[in-house]
Amino acid sequence: MRVAIVSAMREELAAVLSDIEHGTAEQVAGREFWRGRLHGHEVVAVQARIGKVAAAATATVLAERYQVDVILFTGVAGGLAEGVCRGDVVVASEFLQHDMDASPLFPRFEAPLYGRARFPTDPHWSERLAQAARQALPQAGLHRGLVISGDRFVASAADSRALRDALPDALAVEMEGAAFAQVCLDYGLPYAAVRTVSDRADDTAHGDFQRFIEETASRHSAAIVRALLG
Ligand code: ADE
């Protein structure tokens, strides 16, 4: 069993990387892929970079070159639904690209020629991630459901309200998850994702974003991965 652990930003992955034993790095497609042992498991860890294209490229390399058995994404997201607060944890049950719109050829949000807008995550690994999050971070609120992705950092109350109106069941927004979900569906590869809520996707979203990732989200990711694999 070879497990891929992925984040968008280096800071999100930092604490996971420092837990890897006997790690060796390899450059592929301009990214560093770290192979080694993590809590007794064979892992490949990589920083995908930000956005859906970078995410899709990373997922493809993991599937084709590293032949991983599962991809687990850890990182941060902006809270959208009421009650999804900073510091909470969201485990995605499905993903959708909120900036996909090929209407009138296809319904808004539908991925053309896939016949669907929503891409599910793997139920078994999502359940394991949720259990790991509960165990590692018992004080944090845990939410499970739809997470939406787009090539835009959502940083205004008006923008997040528009997303909530269009997609009332969306829990959180980020910039990579739906791309991983689509590529993993293409390859028949199990995929699950956990995100710490770093902001409320409003006018203050960018405030101490970097510091939150370094001080909180990175530790959350490492603790959840430890509880999952350890
Ligand atoms: N990731 C974390 N916060 C985000 C936001 N507000 N918009 C998009 N991606 C995010």
Residues whose N, C-alpha, C, O or C-beta is under 5 A from the ligand:
A	BS01	ADE	V76 A77 G78 R152 F153 V154 A155 V173 E174 M175 S198 D199 A201 A205
